[in-house]
Amino acid sequence: MQERNILNFRFSNPLKDEFQVPCRQLQSNMTAKLNYMTRQFVQEHCLRAESMRPLKWFSSNKSSSK
């Protein structure tokens, strides 16, 4: 099992209440939704970072001497 850490968020009360309503309607909780959204953000960010890297054959320092 993965180690778990506590991460605190500060929300205004109205925003917290607005977030809580759809979470309950989806029979979920805020922690599960925040974990889901965080995973999505990380995956999207990694995909963008990967797409900005040069292709291996462009970035190779070896020159062909044939």
mmJSON file of the N, C-alpha and C atoms, coordinates in Angstrom:
{"data_MODEL":{"atom_site":{
"group_PDB":["ATOM","ATOM","ATOM","ATOM","ATOM","ATOM","ATOM","ATOM","ATOM","ATOM","ATOM","ATOM","ATOM","ATOM","ATOM","ATOM","ATOM","ATOM","ATOM","ATOM","ATOM","ATOM","ATOM","ATOM","ATOM","ATOM","ATOM","ATOM","ATOM","ATOM","ATOM","ATOM","ATOM","ATOM","ATOM","ATOM","ATOM","ATOM","ATOM","ATOM","ATOM","ATOM","ATOM","ATOM","ATOM","ATOM","ATOM","ATOM","ATOM","ATOM","ATOM","ATOM","ATOM","ATOM","ATOM","ATOM","ATOM","ATOM","ATOM","ATOM","ATOM","ATOM","ATOM","ATOM","ATOM","ATOM","ATOM","ATOM","ATOM","ATOM","ATOM","ATOM","ATOM","ATOM","ATOM","ATOM","ATOM","ATOM","ATOM","ATOM","ATOM","ATOM","ATOM","ATOM","ATOM","ATOM","ATOM","ATOM","ATOM","ATOM","ATOM","ATOM","ATOM","ATOM","ATOM","ATOM","ATOM","ATOM","ATOM","ATOM","ATOM","ATOM","ATOM","ATOM","ATOM","ATOM","ATOM","ATOM","ATOM","ATOM","ATOM","ATOM","ATOM","ATOM","ATOM","ATOM","ATOM","ATOM","ATOM","ATOM","ATOM","ATOM","ATOM","ATOM","ATOM","ATOM","ATOM","ATOM","ATOM","ATOM","ATOM","ATOM","ATOM","ATOM","ATOM","ATOM","ATOM","ATOM","ATOM","ATOM","ATOM","ATOM","ATOM","ATOM","ATOM","ATOM","ATOM","ATOM","ATOM","ATOM","ATOM","ATOM","ATOM","ATOM","ATOM","ATOM","ATOM","ATOM","ATOM","ATOM","ATOM","ATOM","ATOM","ATOM","ATOM","ATOM","ATOM","ATOM","ATOM","ATOM","ATOM","ATOM","ATOM","ATOM","ATOM","ATOM","ATOM","ATOM","ATOM","ATOM","ATOM","ATOM","ATOM","ATOM","ATOM","ATOM","ATOM","ATOM","ATOM","ATOM","ATOM","ATOM","ATOM","ATOM","ATOM","ATOM","ATOM","ATOM"],
"id":[1,2,3,4,5,6,7,8,9,10,11,12,13,14,15,16,17,18,19,20,21,22,23,24,25,26,27,28,29,30,31,32,33,34,35,36,37,38,39,40,41,42,43,44,45,46,47,48,49,50,51,52,53,54,55,56,57,58,59,60,61,62,63,64,65,66,67,68,69,70,71,72,73,74,75,76,77,78,79,80,81,82,83,84,85,86,87,88,89,90,91,92,93,94,95,96,97,98,99,100,101,102,103,104,105,106,107,108,109,110,111,112,113,114,115,116,117,118,119,120,121,122,123,124,125,126,127,128,129,130,131,132,133,134,135,136,137,138,139,140,141,142,143,144,145,146,147,148,149,150,151,152,153,154,155,156,157,158,159,160,161,162,163,164,165,166,167,168,169,170,171,172,173,174,175,176,177,178,179,180,181,182,183,184,185,186,187,188,189,190,191,192,193,194,195,196,197,198],
"type_symbol":["N","C","C","N","C","C","N","C","C","N","C","C","N","C","C","N","C","C","N","C","C","N","C","C","N","C","C","N","C","C","N","C","C","N","C","C","N","C","C","N","C","C","N","C","C","N","C","C","N","C","C","N","C","C","N","C","C","N","C","C","N","C","C","N","C","C","N","C","C","N","C","C","N","C","C","N","C","C","N","C","C","N","C","C","N","C","C","N","C","C","N","C","C","N","C","C","N","C","C","N","C","C","N","C","C","N","C","C","N","C","C","N","C","C","N","C","C","N","C","C","N","C","C","N","C","C","N","C","C","N","C","C","N","C","C","N","C","C","N","C","C","N","C","C","N","C","C","N","C","C","N","C","C","N","C","C","N","C","C","N","C","C","N","C","C","N","C","C","N","C","C","N","C","C","N","C","C","N","C","C","N","C","C","N","C","C","N","C","C","N","C","C","N","C","C","N","C","C"],
"label_atom_id":["N","CA","C","N","CA","C","N","CA","C","N","CA","C","N","CA","C","N","CA","C","N","CA","C","N","CA","C","N","CA","C","N","CA","C","N","CA","C","N","CA","C","N","CA","C","N","CA","C","N","CA","C","N","CA","C","N","CA","C","N","CA","C","N","CA","C","N","CA","C","N","CA","C","N","CA","C","N","CA","C","N","CA","C","N","CA","C","N","CA","C","N","CA","C","N","CA","C","N","CA","C","N","CA","C","N","CA","C","N","CA","C","N","CA","C","N","CA","C","N","CA","C","N","CA","C","N","CA","C","N","CA","C","N","CA","C","N","CA","C","N","CA","C","N","CA","C","N","CA","C","N","CA","C","N","CA","C","N","CA","C","N","CA","C","N","CA","C","N","CA","C","N","CA","C","N","CA","C","N","CA","C","N","CA","C","N","CA","C","N","CA","C","N","CA","C","N","CA","C","N","CA","C","N","CA","C","N","CA","C","N","CA","C","N","CA","C","N","CA","C","N","CA","C","N","CA","C","N","CA","C"],
"label_alt_id":[null,null,null,null,null,null,null,null,null,null,null,null,null,null,null,null,null,null,null,null,null,null,null,null,null,null,null,null,null,null,null,null,null,null,null,null,null,null,null,null,null,null,null,null,null,null,null,null,null,null,null,null,null,null,null,null,null,null,null,null,null,null,null,null,null,null,null,null,null,null,null,null,null,null,null,null,null,null,null,null,null,null,null,null,null,null,null,null,null,null,null,null,null,null,null,null,null,null,null,null,null,null,null,null,null,null,null,null,null,null,null,null,null,null,null,null,null,null,null,null,null,null,null,null,null,null,null,null,null,null,null,null,null,null,null,null,null,null,null,null,null,null,null,null,null,null,null,null,null,null,null,null,null,null,null,null,null,null,null,null,null,null,null,null,null,null,null,null,null,null,null,null,null,null,null,null,null,null,null,null,null,null,null,null,null,null,null,null,null,null,null,null,null,null,null,null,null,null],
"label_comp_id":["MET","MET","MET","GLN","GLN","GLN","GLU","GLU","GLU","ARG","ARG","ARG","ASN","ASN","ASN","ILE","ILE","ILE","LEU","LEU","LEU","ASN","ASN","ASN","PHE","PHE","PHE","ARG","ARG","ARG","PHE","PHE","PHE","SER","SER","SER","ASN","ASN","ASN","PRO","PRO","PRO","LEU","LEU","LEU","LYS","LYS","LYS","ASP","ASP","ASP","GLU","GLU","GLU","PHE","PHE","PHE","GLN","GLN","GLN","VAL","VAL","VAL","PRO","PRO","PRO","CYS","CYS","CYS","ARG","ARG","ARG","GLN","GLN","GLN","LEU","LEU","LEU","GLN","GLN","GLN","SER","SER","SER","ASN","ASN","ASN","MET","MET","MET","THR","THR","THR","ALA","ALA","ALA","LYS","LYS","LYS","LEU","LEU","LEU","ASN","ASN","ASN","TYR","TYR","TYR","MET","MET","MET","THR","THR","THR","ARG","ARG","ARG","GLN","GLN","GLN","PHE","PHE","PHE","VAL","VAL","VAL","GLN","GLN","GLN","GLU","GLU","GLU","HIS","HIS","HIS","CYS","CYS","CYS","LEU","LEU","LEU","ARG","ARG","ARG","ALA","ALA","ALA","GLU","GLU","GLU","SER","SER","SER","MET","MET","MET","ARG","ARG","ARG","PRO","PRO","PRO","LEU","LEU","LEU","LYS","LYS","LYS","TRP","TRP","TRP","PHE","PHE","PHE","SER","SER","SER","SER","SER","SER","ASN","ASN","ASN","LYS","LYS","LYS","SER","SER","SER","SER","SER","SER","SER","SER","SER","LYS","LYS","LYS"],
"label_asym_id":["A","A","A","A","A","A","A","A","A","A","A","A","A","A","A","A","A","A","A","A","A","A","A","A","A","A","A","A","A","A","A","A","A","A","A","A","A","A","A","A","A","A","A","A","A","A","A","A","A","A","A","A","A","A","A","A","A","A","A","A","A","A","A","A","A","A","A","A","A","A","A","A","A","A","A","A","A","A","A","A","A","A","A","A","A","A","A","A","A","A","A","A","A","A","A","A","A","A","A","A","A","A","A","A","A","A","A","A","A","A","A","A","A","A","A","A","A","A","A","A","A","A","A","A","A","A","A","A","A","A","A","A","A","A","A","A","A","A","A","A","A","A","A","A","A","A","A","A","A","A","A","A","A","A","A","A","A","A","A","A","A","A","A","A","A","A","A","A","A","A","A","A","A","A","A","A","A","A","A","A","A","A","A","A","A","A","A","A","A","A","A","A","A","A","A","A","A","A"],
"label_entity_id":["1","1","1","1","1","1","1","1","1","1","1","1","1","1","1","1","1","1","1","1","1","1","1","1","1","1","1","1","1","1","1","1","1","1","1","1","1","1","1","1","1","1","1","1","1","1","1","1","1","1","1","1","1","1","1","1","1","1","1","1","1","1","1","1","1","1","1","1","1","1","1","1","1","1","1","1","1","1","1","1","1","1","1","1","1","1","1","1","1","1","1","1","1","1","1","1","1","1","1","1","1","1","1","1","1","1","1","1","1","1","1","1","1","1","1","1","1","1","1","1","1","1","1","1","1","1","1","1","1","1","1","1","1","1","1","1","1","1","1","1","1","1","1","1","1","1","1","1","1","1","1","1","1","1","1","1","1","1","1","1","1","1","1","1","1","1","1","1","1","1","1","1","1","1","1","1","1","1","1","1","1","1","1","1","1","1","1","1","1","1","1","1","1","1","1","1","1","1"],
"label_seq_id":[1,1,1,2,2,2,3,3,3,4,4,4,5,5,5,6,6,6,7,7,7,8,8,8,9,9,9,10,10,10,11,11,11,12,12,12,13,13,13,14,14,14,15,15,15,16,16,16,17,17,17,18,18,18,19,19,19,20,20,20,21,21,21,22,22,22,23,23,23,24,24,24,25,25,25,26,26,26,27,27,27,28,28,28,29,29,29,30,30,30,31,31,31,32,32,32,33,33,33,34,34,34,35,35,35,36,36,36,37,37,37,38,38,38,39,39,39,40,40,40,41,41,41,42,42,42,43,43,43,44,44,44,45,45,45,46,46,46,47,47,47,48,48,48,49,49,49,50,50,50,51,51,51,52,52,52,53,53,53,54,54,54,55,55,55,56,56,56,57,57,57,58,58,58,59,59,59,60,60,60,61,61,61,62,62,62,63,63,63,64,64,64,65,65,65,66,66,66],
"pdbx_PDB_ins_code":[null,null,null,null,null,null,null,null,null,null,null,null,null,null,null,null,null,null,null,null,null,null,null,null,null,null,null,null,null,null,null,null,null,null,null,null,null,null,null,null,null,null,null,null,null,null,null,null,null,null,null,null,null,null,null,null,null,null,null,null,null,null,null,null,null,null,null,null,null,null,null,null,null,null,null,null,null,null,null,null,null,null,null,null,null,null,null,null,null,null,null,null,null,null,null,null,null,null,null,null,null,null,null,null,null,null,null,null,null,null,null,null,null,null,null,null,null,null,null,null,null,null,null,null,null,null,null,null,null,null,null,null,null,null,null,null,null,null,null,null,null,null,null,null,null,null,null,null,null,null,null,null,null,null,null,null,null,null,null,null,null,null,null,null,null,null,null,null,null,null,null,null,null,null,null,null,null,null,null,null,null,null,null,null,null,null,null,null,null,null,null,null,null,null,null,null,null,null],
"Cartn_x":[0.842,0.0,0.879,0.457,1.23,1.12,2.211,2.19,1.273,0.536,-0.388,0.087,-0.107,0.256,-0.964,-0.962,-2.043,-1.656,-2.588,-2.389,-3.593,-3.364,-4.46,-4.715,-5.974,-6.395,-7.192,-7.052,-7.872,-8.86,-10.132,-11.213,-12.088,-12.718,-13.745,-14.92,-15.696,-16.845,-17.837,-18.16,-19.1,-18.564,-17.267,-16.697,-16.704,-16.343,-16.364,-17.772,-18.762,-20.15,-20.581,-20.184,-20.536,-19.863,-18.657,-17.917,-18.514,-18.951,-19.48,-20.782,-21.607,-22.915,-22.773,-22.022,-21.919,-21.174,-20.236,-19.551,-20.554,-21.434,-22.473,-23.436,-23.795,-24.71,-24.097,-22.778,-22.069,-21.695,-22.191,-21.908,-20.399,-19.716,-18.272,-17.956,-16.682,-16.301,-15.274,-15.031,-14.145,-12.711,-12.253,-10.889,-10.706,-11.669,-11.58,-11.554,-12.392,-12.432,-11.152,-10.608,-9.353,-8.205,-8.186,-7.171,-7.308,-8.543,-8.797,-8.333,-8.717,-8.338,-6.819,-6.183,-4.724,-4.05,-4.534,-3.967,-4.132,-5.31,-5.545,-4.574,-4.39,-3.487,-2.062,-1.605,-0.243,-0.083,-1.069,-0.981,-0.95,-1.797,-1.813,-0.505,0.024,1.274,2.421,2.469,3.527,3.431,2.222,2.057,2.561,2.267,2.733,4.253,4.822,6.28,6.938,6.353,6.891,6.811,5.728,5.562,6.502,7.048,7.954,9.411,9.693,11.06,11.38,12.626,12.998,12.99,12.735,12.791,14.219,14.354,15.684,16.646,16.185,17.103,17.49,16.727,17.114,18.137,18.031,18.873,20.114,20.348,21.505,22.789,23.787,25.082,26.017,25.636,26.484,26.278,27.363,27.259,27.592,26.897,27.163,28.331,29.283,30.489,30.577,29.487,29.499,29.716],
"Cartn_y":[-1.189,0.0,1.241,2.252,3.487,4.286,4.951,5.853,7.031,7.477,8.595,9.781,10.939,12.188,13.088,13.919,14.885,16.17,16.689,17.941,18.817,19.975,20.874,21.887,22.153,23.164,24.226,25.447,26.524,26.957,26.804,27.211,28.205,29.078,29.9,28.973,29.328,28.491,28.321,29.389,29.194,28.225,28.32,27.413,25.978,25.791,24.446,23.862,24.654,24.177,23.829,24.667,24.413,23.15,22.892,21.698,20.442,20.572,19.436,18.91,19.79,19.384,18.387,18.712,17.726,16.456,16.585,15.381,14.433,14.966,14.133,13.568,14.383,13.917,12.758,12.782,11.706,10.563,10.636,9.645,9.447,10.562,10.578,11.536,11.782,12.779,13.718,14.8,15.832,15.318,14.501,13.971,13.141,12.268,11.429,12.283,13.311,14.18,15.0,15.494,16.249,15.339,14.1,13.145,12.884,12.7,12.461,13.643,14.85,16.048,16.252,15.932,16.064,15.077,13.826,12.831,13.279,13.806,14.301,15.419,16.359,17.483,16.99,16.061,15.536,14.818,13.993,13.286,14.261,15.266,16.252,17.022,17.393,18.139,17.286,16.032,15.138,14.953,14.858,14.71,15.951,17.142,18.381,18.477,18.136,18.198,17.217,16.039,15.021,15.492,16.165,16.598,17.749,18.442,19.557,19.101,17.853,17.345,17.071,17.291,16.964,15.456,15.035,13.615,13.112,11.844,11.294,11.48,11.253,11.356,12.793,13.779,15.168,15.571,14.977,15.392,14.538,13.606,12.742,13.524,13.304,13.967,13.162,11.942,11.095,11.489,11.622,11.908,10.656,10.44,9.236,9.53,8.637,8.826,7.784,7.572,6.594,7.247],
"Cartn_z":[0.0,0.0,0.0,-0.733,-0.818,0.473,0.797,1.959,1.642,2.623,2.434,3.248,2.705,3.371,3.463,4.469,4.626,3.921,3.134,2.423,2.721,3.263,3.626,2.519,2.276,1.313,2.046,1.609,2.149,1.076,1.371,0.488,1.23,0.503,1.131,1.447,2.451,2.819,1.668,0.929,-0.188,-1.253,-1.582,-2.57,-2.058,-0.812,-0.21,-0.278,0.084,0.051,-1.371,-2.342,-3.743,-4.264,-3.818,-4.23,-3.594,-2.364,-1.616,-2.226,-2.743,-3.285,-4.435,-5.514,-6.601,-6.184,-5.252,-4.769,-4.132,-3.327,-2.683,-3.723,-4.719,-5.764,-6.548,-6.691,-7.39,-6.457,-5.225,-4.187,-4.012,-3.941,-3.75,-2.613,-2.382,-1.39,-1.994,-1.296,-1.836,-1.985,-1.061,-1.141,-2.403,-2.69,-3.883,-5.147,-5.194,-6.379,-6.52,-5.415,-5.485,-5.928,-5.451,-5.906,-7.399,-7.861,-9.28,-10.13,-9.72,-10.48,-10.469,-9.368,-9.286,-10.226,-10.247,-11.173,-12.618,-12.959,-14.323,-14.677,-13.765,-13.994,-14.231,-13.412,-13.539,-14.875,-15.243,-16.52,-17.695,-17.676,-18.761,-18.813,-17.661,-17.615,-18.147,-17.784,-18.262,-19.768,-20.3,-21.744,-22.466,-21.935,-22.568,-22.503,-21.354,-21.212,-22.169,-22.311,-23.214,-24.661,-25.039,-26.42,-26.776,-25.777,-26.05,-26.156,-25.789,-25.903,-27.361,-27.762,-29.143,-29.345,-30.562,-30.86,-30.67,-30.318,-30.033,-31.203,-32.41,-33.54,-33.842,-33.362,-33.503,-32.436,-31.271,-30.17,-29.99,-30.885,-30.771,-31.028,-30.19,-30.363,-31.265,-31.586,-32.426,-33.883,-34.583,-36.004,-36.787,-37.856,-38.658,-39.579,-39.582,-40.397,-41.471,-42.206,-43.297,-44.606],
"occupancy":[1.0,1.0,1.0,1.0,1.0,1.0,1.0,1.0,1.0,1.0,1.0,1.0,1.0,1.0,1.0,1.0,1.0,1.0,1.0,1.0,1.0,1.0,1.0,1.0,1.0,1.0,1.0,1.0,1.0,1.0,1.0,1.0,1.0,1.0,1.0,1.0,1.0,1.0,1.0,1.0,1.0,1.0,1.0,1.0,1.0,1.0,1.0,1.0,1.0,1.0,1.0,1.0,1.0,1.0,1.0,1.0,1.0,1.0,1.0,1.0,1.0,1.0,1.0,1.0,1.0,1.0,1.0,1.0,1.0,1.0,1.0,1.0,1.0,1.0,1.0,1.0,1.0,1.0,1.0,1.0,1.0,1.0,1.0,1.0,1.0,1.0,1.0,1.0,1.0,1.0,1.0,1.0,1.0,1.0,1.0,1.0,1.0,1.0,1.0,1.0,1.0,1.0,1.0,1.0,1.0,1.0,1.0,1.0,1.0,1.0,1.0,1.0,1.0,1.0,1.0,1.0,1.0,1.0,1.0,1.0,1.0,1.0,1.0,1.0,1.0,1.0,1.0,1.0,1.0,1.0,1.0,1.0,1.0,1.0,1.0,1.0,1.0,1.0,1.0,1.0,1.0,1.0,1.0,1.0,1.0,1.0,1.0,1.0,1.0,1.0,1.0,1.0,1.0,1.0,1.0,1.0,1.0,1.0,1.0,1.0,1.0,1.0,1.0,1.0,1.0,1.0,1.0,1.0,1.0,1.0,1.0,1.0,1.0,1.0,1.0,1.0,1.0,1.0,1.0,1.0,1.0,1.0,1.0,1.0,1.0,1.0,1.0,1.0,1.0,1.0,1.0,1.0,1.0,1.0,1.0,1.0,1.0,1.0],
"B_iso_or_equiv":[0.0,0.0,0.0,0.0,0.0,0.0,0.0,0.0,0.0,0.0,0.0,0.0,0.0,0.0,0.0,0.0,0.0,0.0,0.0,0.0,0.0,0.0,0.0,0.0,0.0,0.0,0.0,0.0,0.0,0.0,0.0,0.0,0.0,0.0,0.0,0.0,0.0,0.0,0.0,0.0,0.0,0.0,0.0,0.0,0.0,0.0,0.0,0.0,0.0,0.0,0.0,0.0,0.0,0.0,0.0,0.0,0.0,0.0,0.0,0.0,0.0,0.0,0.0,0.0,0.0,0.0,0.0,0.0,0.0,0.0,0.0,0.0,0.0,0.0,0.0,0.0,0.0,0.0,0.0,0.0,0.0,0.0,0.0,0.0,0.0,0.0,0.0,0.0,0.0,0.0,0.0,0.0,0.0,0.0,0.0,0.0,0.0,0.0,0.0,0.0,0.0,0.0,0.0,0.0,0.0,0.0,0.0,0.0,0.0,0.0,0.0,0.0,0.0,0.0,0.0,0.0,0.0,0.0,0.0,0.0,0.0,0.0,0.0,0.0,0.0,0.0,0.0,0.0,0.0,0.0,0.0,0.0,0.0,0.0,0.0,0.0,0.0,0.0,0.0,0.0,0.0,0.0,0.0,0.0,0.0,0.0,0.0,0.0,0.0,0.0,0.0,0.0,0.0,0.0,0.0,0.0,0.0,0.0,0.0,0.0,0.0,0.0,0.0,0.0,0.0,0.0,0.0,0.0,0.0,0.0,0.0,0.0,0.0,0.0,0.0,0.0,0.0,0.0,0.0,0.0,0.0,0.0,0.0,0.0,0.0,0.0,0.0,0.0,0.0,0.0,0.0,0.0,0.0,0.0,0.0,0.0,0.0,0.0],
"pdbx_formal_charge":[null,null,null,null,null,null,null,null,null,null,null,null,null,null,null,null,null,null,null,null,null,null,null,null,null,null,null,null,null,null,null,null,null,null,null,null,null,null,null,null,null,null,null,null,null,null,null,null,null,null,null,null,null,null,null,null,null,null,null,null,null,null,null,null,null,null,null,null,null,null,null,null,null,null,null,null,null,null,null,null,null,null,null,null,null,null,null,null,null,null,null,null,null,null,null,null,null,null,null,null,null,null,null,null,null,null,null,null,null,null,null,null,null,null,null,null,null,null,null,null,null,null,null,null,null,null,null,null,null,null,null,null,null,null,null,null,null,null,null,null,null,null,null,null,null,null,null,null,null,null,null,null,null,null,null,null,null,null,null,null,null,null,null,null,null,null,null,null,null,null,null,null,null,null,null,null,null,null,null,null,null,null,null,null,null,null,null,null,null,null,null,null,null,null,null,null,null,null],
"auth_seq_id":[1,1,1,2,2,2,3,3,3,4,4,4,5,5,5,6,6,6,7,7,7,8,8,8,9,9,9,10,10,10,11,11,11,12,12,12,13,13,13,14,14,14,15,15,15,16,16,16,17,17,17,18,18,18,19,19,19,20,20,20,21,21,21,22,22,22,23,23,23,24,24,24,25,25,25,26,26,26,27,27,27,28,28,28,29,29,29,30,30,30,31,31,31,32,32,32,33,33,33,34,34,34,35,35,35,36,36,36,37,37,37,38,38,38,39,39,39,40,40,40,41,41,41,42,42,42,43,43,43,44,44,44,45,45,45,46,46,46,47,47,47,48,48,48,49,49,49,50,50,50,51,51,51,52,52,52,53,53,53,54,54,54,55,55,55,56,56,56,57,57,57,58,58,58,59,59,59,60,60,60,61,61,61,62,62,62,63,63,63,64,64,64,65,65,65,66,66,66],
"auth_comp_id":["MET","MET","MET","GLN","GLN","GLN","GLU","GLU","GLU","ARG","ARG","ARG","ASN","ASN","ASN","ILE","ILE","ILE","LEU","LEU","LEU","ASN","ASN","ASN","PHE","PHE","PHE","ARG","ARG","ARG","PHE","PHE","PHE","SER","SER","SER","ASN","ASN","ASN","PRO","PRO","PRO","LEU","LEU","LEU","LYS","LYS","LYS","ASP","ASP","ASP","GLU","GLU","GLU","PHE","PHE","PHE","GLN","GLN","GLN","VAL","VAL","VAL","PRO","PRO","PRO","CYS","CYS","CYS","ARG","ARG","ARG","GLN","GLN","GLN","LEU","LEU","LEU","GLN","GLN","GLN","SER","SER","SER","ASN","ASN","ASN","MET","MET","MET","THR","THR","THR","ALA","ALA","ALA","LYS","LYS","LYS","LEU","LEU","LEU","ASN","ASN","ASN","TYR","TYR","TYR","MET","MET","MET","THR","THR","THR","ARG","ARG","ARG","GLN","GLN","GLN","PHE","PHE","PHE","VAL","VAL","VAL","GLN","GLN","GLN","GLU","GLU","GLU","HIS","HIS","HIS","CYS","CYS","CYS","LEU","LEU","LEU","ARG","ARG","ARG","ALA","ALA","ALA","GLU","GLU","GLU","SER","SER","SER","MET","MET","MET","ARG","ARG","ARG","PRO","PRO","PRO","LEU","LEU","LEU","LYS","LYS","LYS","TRP","TRP","TRP","PHE","PHE","PHE","SER","SER","SER","SER","SER","SER","ASN","ASN","ASN","LYS","LYS","LYS","SER","SER","SER","SER","SER","SER","SER","SER","SER","LYS","LYS","LYS"],
"auth_asym_id":["A","A","A","A","A","A","A","A","A","A","A","A","A","A","A","A","A","A","A","A","A","A","A","A","A","A","A","A","A","A","A","A","A","A","A","A","A","A","A","A","A","A","A","A","A","A","A","A","A","A","A","A","A","A","A","A","A","A","A","A","A","A","A","A","A","A","A","A","A","A","A","A","A","A","A","A","A","A","A","A","A","A","A","A","A","A","A","A","A","A","A","A","A","A","A","A","A","A","A","A","A","A","A","A","A","A","A","A","A","A","A","A","A","A","A","A","A","A","A","A","A","A","A","A","A","A","A","A","A","A","A","A","A","A","A","A","A","A","A","A","A","A","A","A","A","A","A","A","A","A","A","A","A","A","A","A","A","A","A","A","A","A","A","A","A","A","A","A","A","A","A","A","A","A","A","A","A","A","A","A","A","A","A","A","A","A","A","A","A","A","A","A","A","A","A","A","A","A"],
"auth_atom_id":["N","CA","C","N","CA","C","N","CA","C","N","CA","C","N","CA","C","N","CA","C","N","CA","C","N","CA","C","N","CA","C","N","CA","C","N","CA","C","N","CA","C","N","CA","C","N","CA","C","N","CA","C","N","CA","C","N","CA","C","N","CA","C","N","CA","C","N","CA","C","N","CA","C","N","CA","C","N","CA","C","N","CA","C","N","CA","C","N","CA","C","N","CA","C","N","CA","C","N","CA","C","N","CA","C","N","CA","C","N","CA","C","N","CA","C","N","CA","C","N","CA","C","N","CA","C","N","CA","C","N","CA","C","N","CA","C","N","CA","C","N","CA","C","N","CA","C","N","CA","C","N","CA","C","N","CA","C","N","CA","C","N","CA","C","N","CA","C","N","CA","C","N","CA","C","N","CA","C","N","CA","C","N","CA","C","N","CA","C","N","CA","C","N","CA","C","N","CA","C","N","CA","C","N","CA","C","N","CA","C","N","CA","C","N","CA","C","N","CA","C","N","CA","C","N","CA","C","N","CA","C"],
"pdbx_PDB_model_num":[1,1,1,1,1,1,1,1,1,1,1,1,1,1,1,1,1,1,1,1,1,1,1,1,1,1,1,1,1,1,1,1,1,1,1,1,1,1,1,1,1,1,1,1,1,1,1,1,1,1,1,1,1,1,1,1,1,1,1,1,1,1,1,1,1,1,1,1,1,1,1,1,1,1,1,1,1,1,1,1,1,1,1,1,1,1,1,1,1,1,1,1,1,1,1,1,1,1,1,1,1,1,1,1,1,1,1,1,1,1,1,1,1,1,1,1,1,1,1,1,1,1,1,1,1,1,1,1,1,1,1,1,1,1,1,1,1,1,1,1,1,1,1,1,1,1,1,1,1,1,1,1,1,1,1,1,1,1,1,1,1,1,1,1,1,1,1,1,1,1,1,1,1,1,1,1,1,1,1,1,1,1,1,1,1,1,1,1,1,1,1,1,1,1,1,1,1,1]
}}}
